[in-house]
């Protein structure tokens, strides 16, 4: 294999995974350019630095000597322009870095929507290390904060502020927390949980304007209901957008993100895009064109590395998976669970009276094949659920073997029997009636612990 000069812009999970696997598969020269930090760190751990659970050093998966040992050159800098004809990258300060193969892994940045006052001091998003440092500065000595936007970053920022005993008002435009993603029952459960933590959750409420004080710092916000809420910090967590402005005159085709095929190839030879900044031209049915998850970013990096190193590989995300934490409630989802009921689907939903544990399993009404599940406060094994969904297991099979998927520690309370009991009571009673009419023997499901 001819040795190439591979340059990666971005040192997040996608870019660094690509670098690691290119080194594993080849002797190519590898250069990683990033303005954000000297070394790769876990972006999902930023909140724990602020909350005092970790230090920055704790968030680095690799020792500082790792990069030199693996011959991965790190360049601290910001790319201002990409010249795809000369294969050159212009950095602030005038330096030029040349490449044979370029991987764009520039991630995302916080999105703003043109609110009056959105650029005042004390107003910010939370995506990178610089945002965390700014938040540390912006929240010193404040009396109240407002977080705008009901996604995952929003709940993380609310928890961060809450951990420092800073009163938080949380604006969510939907009728329940994250109900554009979560079904109604789960959204209402998490909404109740947020309020249990004395976070001032305002549903169906949007930001209208941010008001300044005489020094140019935020002093209050106005909602769409014309209510003024005093605050000295506003967290804008209404989503992120691909970080691609520097590509506008490069010849690389962009939409919302960098346009790519299933091999992460752009319209320009030897230029690839992975992670948050890539936008699939033809996404698979039910898959988003831009994937903004840690585990998909890692898969992007490994897949593109194989192609660059001579093993042309198409991307296959496989079974959808995501996990998060809403204050004290852990969340996992497998397969496809829509926020609203879909035609031809049935849904089993069980919620514990404590409001901290819930299970939803969606399946096709025609044949009972399970298509997705949600778990709250209960840990299930990802490998087991991936296998069940790939094998197109039915709701009866899944429920009979539900105990096999439980991944909670040994002495944790397990709730699978309650889920099976609810299914028997609500669904088998109806099926028994139908089968008796047809002269078919019926039985109740029983939970078994192993497959």
Helices and strands as residue ranges (DSSP letters): E 5-9, H 13-25, E 29-34, G 43-45, H 46-50, G 56-59, H 66-69, E 72-76, E 79-83, E 88-91, E 96-98, E 101-104, E 108-110, E 123-124, H 129-138, E 144-148, H 152-163, E 167-172, H 184-196, E 200-203, E 207-212, E 218-223, E 228-230, E 233-236, E 240-242, G 245-247, E 258-260, E 271-273, G 275-277, E 278-280, H 294-308, E 321-326, E 329-335, E 345-351, E 358-364, E 370-376, H 382-390, H 395-400, H 402-405, H 416-423, I 424-428, H 429-438
